[in-house]
Amino acid sequence: MASRSCGNFFDLASGELSDVSPTPRSLPKVMTIPGIICDGNGGCDVDSDTTSSVSRERKIIVTNMLPLIAQKDNEAGRWRFSWDEDSLYLQMKDGFLPETEVIYVGSLKIEIEANDQEEIAQRLLDEFNCVPTFLPPDIQKKFYYGFCKQQLWPLFHYMLPMCPDHGDRFDRQLWQAYVSANKIFADKIMEIANPEDDFIWIHDYHLMVLPTFLRKRYNRVKVGFFLHSPFPSSEIYRTLTVRDEILKGLLNADLIGFHTFDYARHFLSCCGRMLGLDYESKRGHIGLDYFGRTVYIKILPVGIHMGRLESVLNLRSTCNKVKELQEQFNGKKVILGVDDMDIFKGISLKLLAFEQLLLQHRELQGKLVLVQIVNPARSSGKDVQEVKKETYVAAKRINEIYGCADYVPVILIDRPAPRYEKTAYYAVAECCIVNAVRDGMNLVPYKYVVCRQGSSIMDQVTGTKPESPRTGTLVVSEFIGCSPSLSGAIRVNPWDIDAVAEAMNMAITMPDAEKQLRHEKHYRYVSSHNIAYWARSFMQDLERACKDHYNKRCWGIGLGLGFRVVSLSPSFRKLSVDHIVSSYKRTHRRAIFLDYDGTVVSQSSMVKSPSPEVVDMLNALSNDSNNTVFIVSGRGRDPLSEWLGPCENLGLAAEHGYFLRWNKTSEWESLAADLDWKEIVEPIMNHYMEATDGSSMEVKESALVWHHRDADPDFGSCQAKELLVHLENVLANEPAVVQRGQHIVEVKPQGVTKGLVAEKVLSMLATNGEAPDLVMCIGDDRSDEDMFESIANAVSNSSCTAAPEIFACTVGQKPSKAKYYLDDTVDVVRMLRGLAMASNPKPQRSAQFKVAFDSVF
């Protein structure tokens, strides 16, 4: 039974979106065909001037909130807007070429009356190149404060709703609001976008199903997505009711970005465990094959805007504040913390560690101050109030125990601190500590490093010589995104109070020379990996990910949020039953090669023997004197002989062709091969089988196979890679090859392939003067690719005057050397049924066969 969440959500918001103001008709001027601009009324102008104007490169940046600040002018009765200079979405423009046109799509942080929306939208586009989405208030509340903040945000920070006091349970109304909001964003984007040329860059967890809506509208749309929060491990993520829909939404992007490898690894693990997708790394790039499209993974932490921070550092107000703080903390060392007031920032844990530090090192009492700046909470709730209460209680206790008239150990700044004030604290602090128990990135350490580097103006104010060494130490939680990039920082487990206390002590007592080395290392990284570098690098990879869009055929499949695009070679198409039957009737000598598992029998079937219908069809085909039919399988000859015994004239190639039999009455032929290597391989595979729960070993006459289909997906895959390398090393000088297939690692004699079977059969037929004028080959596995290639080579090298028709067909829509595909074993059986009915002599139909035939034709 299909999950309700898999339904068609493209129309779920019907009746709810009537309040959404359309973008003014004069706005969406896009190039619909090269050189022609069409306006929203459908009119087109062909003009050399306008044609040149649209040649500018365009980037569409999509965020939940536009990088704007809105203020109401009560006297004039109208809104005034300005850029939010601190927004990274605005700062990232520095990574684009100067001539690049950047358009922003997102919501405003304030509510605009419906009758003012069209006028405001026109102003924002004209003055800021911004397109507001104007979500209806009810949808906005359920979307942002509901699904995003109550369900996604806690889950992505490893907080499960185990009970009502710790997070909200899944609410389908909130999920529908989330989907509705994403659809409104998609509508706005498609009003202004030229999908053939524009690059669309979507940001953060608020818009994770947006790529699905965009790709449904235009299959070749160029979409990148960057997640600014953590991505949880599969054990956490799999608890989400709509887990598949969100994964599929992200996979409709061309490039998905994460701050750290851990976040990317968790995402890839979820794709493997829940969607059965494999990934591979090619030339340094990680890619997921998703229905023929390669979805690339980008791992790069965001940076800061150096110029913006340095300009604040040089403000007179900042310099004055630095002088004031130097006088205030004269003779004391300052440890600084800057955090939001929420349950994941670990403020109370930091205070407990500081308390422990003062207790263990009494010499620091009166000489060490912790300044904790608390940014306003981004959400309200019981958990925030509890954290705030705990923070104040801890700070009060420390100050009462260790403080005195002229010494306050903990200074708590719980108010909106202006930027210049924070910058001044960064500049004077001996150490900065970020103790979050979970955080997506956190740029506080980066800002601290830049401020400790100082500037020429700041040096003059503070009396610091330009050549003086710059120092600064960082204590960072190992659970935040910036931790891996700050290799000179002291990393801590925020839950280990003693360890954090000792880390703070180490940070303030280490020699100045070491502080300088650590600071210089951090400054080199932060200054070179700034916000412009991040944006430029991501966009370059997005362009590379999209460069093959027009080299493949694309078509959409699936309903609702299960929609995806199949992207395959232009010459790759589905094999039509009518087409193959027509060719079959027209030809006189035919060679047919069929794989077994996954081709005539489903891989997922518990019963591996063929159905009576399949046996009837194989009999019909092989009894036709004009046909040579072979089952080419990796299975052993005994089960194949047993299952296909009724087929008197059917050829069998067992164990990938090591054994071959032309018909039931002929003897099995086998390749001459040295199999002594089996004594080496068997104990190794046994060891991996015992070490990997759910795995098994299959012993064939010529080969050994290790199966891990029923093992844990990640562990099984990891063990398979290790076993592959292990066996390749020990068999380096043995006449054997090690191959990895679908959930298997197989060792077999050198030179034994399915391709060799096809070559041998075709060669024998040609020698006997029975060269086929039709060759059909169907298989689903990597080993079958050898057959496809060998048949093509054999035909091209043939001396025959008339080349045969070739129907190389893979099972499943995936990249292949075959020219055709069939969706599954059901399609294969349907096609074989058509060929069987066209055979001569006609098959002796069983009742089941006749019913099946009549149902199709």
Secondary structure as the mmCIF struct_conf table of DSSP 4:
data_model
#
loop_
_struct_conf.conf_type_id
_struct_conf.id
_struct_conf.beg_label_comp_id
_struct_conf.beg_label_asym_id
_struct_conf.beg_label_seq_id
_struct_conf.end_label_comp_id
_struct_conf.end_label_asym_id
_struct_conf.end_label_seq_id
HELX_RH_3T_P HELX_RH_3T_P1 ARG A 4 CYS A 6
BEND BEND1 GLY A 7 GLY A 7
TURN_TY1_P TURN_TY1_P1 PHE A 10 GLU A 16
TURN_TY1_P TURN_TY1_P2 SER A 18 ASP A 19
HELX_LH_PP_P HELX_LH_PP_P1 VAL A 20 PRO A 24
TURN_TY1_P TURN_TY1_P3 ARG A 25 SER A 26
BEND BEND2 LEU A 27 LEU A 27
STRN STRN1 VAL A 30 ILE A 33
TURN_TY1_P TURN_TY1_P4 PRO A 34 GLY A 35
STRN STRN2 ILE A 36 CYS A 38
TURN_TY1_P TURN_TY1_P5 GLY A 40 ASN A 41
BEND BEND3 GLY A 42 GLY A 42
STRN STRN3 CYS A 44 ASP A 45
HELX_RH_AL_P HELX_RH_AL_P1 SER A 48 SER A 53
TURN_TY1_P TURN_TY1_P6 VAL A 54 SER A 55
BEND BEND4 ARG A 56 ARG A 56
STRN STRN4 ARG A 58 MET A 65
BEND BEND5 PRO A 67 PRO A 67
STRN STRN5 LEU A 68 ASP A 73
TURN_TY1_P TURN_TY1_P7 ASN A 74 GLY A 77
STRN STRN6 ARG A 78 TRP A 83
TURN_TY1_P TURN_TY1_P8 GLU A 85 ASP A 86
HELX_RH_AL_P HELX_RH_AL_P2 LEU A 88 GLN A 91
HELX_RH_3T_P HELX_RH_3T_P2 MET A 92 GLY A 95
BEND BEND6 PHE A 96 PHE A 96
TURN_TY1_P TURN_TY1_P9 PRO A 98 GLU A 99
STRN STRN7 GLU A 101 SER A 107
BEND BEND7 LYS A 109 ILE A 110
HELX_RH_3T_P HELX_RH_3T_P3 ALA A 114 ASP A 116
HELX_RH_AL_P HELX_RH_AL_P3 GLN A 117 PHE A 128
STRN STRN8 CYS A 130 PRO A 132
HELX_RH_AL_P HELX_RH_AL_P4 PRO A 137 GLN A 140
HELX_RH_PI_P HELX_RH_PI_P1 LYS A 141 LEU A 152
HELX_RH_AL_P HELX_RH_AL_P5 TRP A 153 PHE A 156
TURN_TY1_P TURN_TY1_P10 HIS A 157 TYR A 158
BEND BEND8 MET A 162 CYS A 163
TURN_TY1_P TURN_TY1_P11 PRO A 164 ASP A 165
BEND BEND9 HIS A 166 GLY A 167
HELX_LH_PP_P HELX_LH_PP_P2 ASP A 168 PHE A 170
HELX_RH_AL_P HELX_RH_AL_P6 ARG A 172 ILE A 192
TURN_TY1_P TURN_TY1_P12 PRO A 195 ASP A 197
STRN STRN9 PHE A 199 HIS A 203
BEND BEND10 ASP A 204 ASP A 204
HELX_RH_3T_P HELX_RH_3T_P4 TYR A 205 LEU A 207
TURN_TY1_P TURN_TY1_P13 MET A 208 VAL A 209
HELX_RH_AL_P HELX_RH_AL_P7 LEU A 210 ARG A 217
TURN_TY1_P TURN_TY1_P14 ASN A 219 ARG A 220
STRN STRN10 LYS A 222 PHE A 226
BEND BEND11 SER A 229 SER A 229
HELX_RH_AL_P HELX_RH_AL_P8 SER A 234 TYR A 237
TURN_TY1_P TURN_TY1_P15 ARG A 238 THR A 239
TURN_TY1_P TURN_TY1_P16 THR A 241 VAL A 242
HELX_RH_AL_P HELX_RH_AL_P9 ARG A 243 LEU A 251
TURN_TY1_P TURN_TY1_P17 ASN A 252 ASN A 252
BEND BEND12 ALA A 253 ASP A 254
STRN STRN11 LEU A 255 PHE A 258
BEND BEND13 HIS A 259 THR A 260
HELX_RH_AL_P HELX_RH_AL_P10 PHE A 261 LEU A 275
STRN STRN12 TYR A 279 LYS A 282
TURN_TY1_P TURN_TY1_P18 ARG A 283 GLY A 284
STRN STRN13 HIS A 285 TYR A 290
TURN_TY1_P TURN_TY1_P19 PHE A 291 GLY A 292
STRN STRN14 ARG A 293 ILE A 299
HELX_RH_AL_P HELX_RH_AL_P11 MET A 306 LEU A 313
TURN_TY1_P TURN_TY1_P20 ASN A 314 ASN A 314
BEND BEND14 LEU A 315 LEU A 315
HELX_RH_AL_P HELX_RH_AL_P12 ARG A 316 GLN A 328
TURN_TY1_P TURN_TY1_P21 PHE A 329 GLY A 331
STRN STRN15 LYS A 333 ASP A 340
BEND BEND15 MET A 341 ASP A 342
TURN_TY1_P TURN_TY1_P22 ILE A 343 PHE A 344
BEND BEND16 LYS A 345 LYS A 345
HELX_RH_AL_P HELX_RH_AL_P13 ILE A 347 GLN A 360
HELX_RH_3T_P HELX_RH_3T_P5 ARG A 362 LEU A 364
TURN_TY1_P TURN_TY1_P23 GLN A 365 LYS A 367
STRN STRN16 LEU A 368 ASN A 375
HELX_LH_PP_P HELX_LH_PP_P3 PRO A 376 ALA A 377
BEND BEND17 ARG A 378 SER A 379
BEND BEND18 GLY A 381 GLY A 381
HELX_RH_AL_P HELX_RH_AL_P14 LYS A 382 TYR A 402
STRN STRN17 CYS A 404 CYS A 404
TURN_TY1_P TURN_TY1_P24 ALA A 405 ASP A 406
STRN STRN18 TYR A 407 TYR A 407
BEND BEND19 PRO A 409 PRO A 409
STRN STRN19 VAL A 410 ASP A 414
BEND BEND20 ARG A 415 ARG A 415
HELX_RH_AL_P HELX_RH_AL_P15 ARG A 419 VAL A 428
BEND BEND21 GLU A 430 GLU A 430
STRN STRN20 CYS A 431 VAL A 434
BEND BEND22 VAL A 437 ARG A 438
STRN STRN21 ASP A 439 ASP A 439
BEND BEND23 GLY A 440 GLY A 440
HELX_RH_AL_P HELX_RH_AL_P16 VAL A 444 GLN A 453
HELX_RH_AL_P HELX_RH_AL_P17 SER A 456 THR A 462
TURN_TY1_P TURN_TY1_P25 GLY A 463 GLY A 463
TURN_TY1_P TURN_TY1_P26 PRO A 466 GLU A 467
BEND BEND24 SER A 468 SER A 468
HELX_LH_PP_P HELX_LH_PP_P4 PRO A 469 ARG A 470
STRN STRN22 THR A 473 SER A 477
TURN_TY1_P TURN_TY1_P27 GLU A 478 PHE A 479
STRN STRN23 ILE A 480 ILE A 480
TURN_TY1_P TURN_TY1_P28 GLY A 481 CYS A 482
HELX_RH_3T_P HELX_RH_3T_P6 SER A 483 SER A 485
TURN_TY1_P TURN_TY1_P29 SER A 487 GLY A 488
BEND BEND25 ALA A 489 ALA A 489
STRN STRN24 ILE A 490 VAL A 492
TURN_TY1_P TURN_TY1_P30 PRO A 494 TRP A 495
HELX_RH_AL_P HELX_RH_AL_P18 ILE A 497 THR A 509
BEND BEND26 MET A 510 MET A 510
HELX_RH_AL_P HELX_RH_AL_P19 ASP A 512 SER A 528
BEND BEND27 HIS A 529 HIS A 529
HELX_RH_AL_P HELX_RH_AL_P20 ILE A 531 CYS A 546
TURN_TY1_P TURN_TY1_P31 LYS A 547 ASP A 548
HELX_RH_3T_P HELX_RH_3T_P7 HIS A 549 ASN A 551
BEND BEND28 LYS A 552 LYS A 552
STRN STRN25 ARG A 553 ILE A 557
BEND BEND29 GLY A 558 LEU A 559
HELX_RH_3T_P HELX_RH_3T_P8 GLY A 560 GLY A 562
STRN STRN26 ARG A 564 LEU A 568
TURN_TY1_P TURN_TY1_P32 PRO A 570 SER A 571
STRN STRN27 ARG A 573 LYS A 574
HELX_LH_PP_P HELX_LH_PP_P5 LEU A 575 SER A 576
HELX_RH_AL_P HELX_RH_AL_P21 VAL A 577 ARG A 586
BEND BEND30 HIS A 588 HIS A 588
STRN STRN28 ARG A 590 LEU A 594
BEND BEND31 TYR A 596 TYR A 596
STRN STRN29 ASP A 597 ASP A 597
TURN_TY1_P TURN_TY1_P33 GLY A 598 VAL A 600
STRN STRN30 VAL A 601 VAL A 601
TURN_TY1_P TURN_TY1_P34 GLN A 603 SER A 604
BEND BEND32 MET A 606 MET A 606
BEND BEND33 SER A 609 SER A 609
HELX_LH_PP_P HELX_LH_PP_P6 PRO A 610 SER A 611
HELX_RH_AL_P HELX_RH_AL_P22 PRO A 612 ASN A 623
BEND BEND34 ASP A 624 ASP A 624
TURN_TY1_P TURN_TY1_P35 SER A 625 ASN A 626
STRN STRN31 ASN A 627 VAL A 632
BEND BEND35 GLY A 634 ARG A 635
HELX_RH_AL_P HELX_RH_AL_P23 ARG A 637 TRP A 643
TURN_TY1_P TURN_TY1_P36 LEU A 644 PRO A 646
TURN_TY1_P TURN_TY1_P37 GLU A 648 ASN A 649
STRN STRN32 GLY A 651 ALA A 654
HELX_RH_3T_P HELX_RH_3T_P9 GLU A 655 GLY A 657
TURN_TY1_P TURN_TY1_P38 TYR A 658 TYR A 658
STRN STRN33 PHE A 659 ARG A 661
BEND BEND36 TRP A 662 ASN A 663
TURN_TY1_P TURN_TY1_P39 LYS A 664 THR A 665
BEND BEND37 SER A 666 SER A 666
HELX_LH_PP_P HELX_LH_PP_P7 GLU A 667 TRP A 668
STRN STRN34 GLU A 669 SER A 670
TURN_TY1_P TURN_TY1_P40 ASP A 676 TRP A 677
HELX_RH_AL_P HELX_RH_AL_P24 LYS A 678 ALA A 691
BEND BEND38 THR A 692 THR A 692
TURN_TY1_P TURN_TY1_P41 ASP A 693 GLY A 694
STRN STRN35 SER A 696 VAL A 699
BEND BEND39 GLU A 701 SER A 702
STRN STRN36 LEU A 704 HIS A 707
TURN_TY1_P TURN_TY1_P42 ARG A 709 ASP A 710
BEND BEND40 ALA A 711 ALA A 711
HELX_RH_AL_P HELX_RH_AL_P25 PRO A 713 VAL A 730
TURN_TY1_P TURN_TY1_P43 LEU A 731 ASN A 733
BEND BEND41 GLU A 734 PRO A 735
STRN STRN37 ALA A 736 GLY A 741
TURN_TY1_P TURN_TY1_P44 GLN A 742 HIS A 743
STRN STRN38 ILE A 744 PRO A 749
TURN_TY1_P TURN_TY1_P45 GLN A 750 GLY A 751
HELX_RH_AL_P HELX_RH_AL_P26 LYS A 754 THR A 767
TURN_TY1_P TURN_TY1_P46 ASN A 768 GLY A 769
BEND BEND42 ASP A 773 ASP A 773
STRN STRN39 LEU A 774 GLY A 779
BEND BEND43 ASP A 781 ASP A 781
HELX_RH_AL_P HELX_RH_AL_P27 ARG A 782 SER A 796
TURN_TY1_P TURN_TY1_P47 ASN A 797 ASN A 797
BEND BEND44 THR A 801 ALA A 802
HELX_LH_PP_P HELX_LH_PP_P8 ALA A 803 PRO A 804
STRN STRN40 GLU A 805 VAL A 811
BEND BEND45 GLY A 812 LYS A 814
BEND BEND46 LYS A 817 LYS A 819
STRN STRN41 TYR A 820 LEU A 822
BEND BEND47 ASP A 823 ASP A 824
HELX_RH_AL_P HELX_RH_AL_P28 THR A 825 MET A 837
TURN_TY1_P TURN_TY1_P48 ALA A 838 ALA A 838
BEND BEND48 SER A 839 PRO A 841
HELX_LH_PP_P HELX_LH_PP_P9 LYS A 842 PRO A 843
HELX_RH_AL_P HELX_RH_AL_P29 ALA A 847 VAL A 856
#
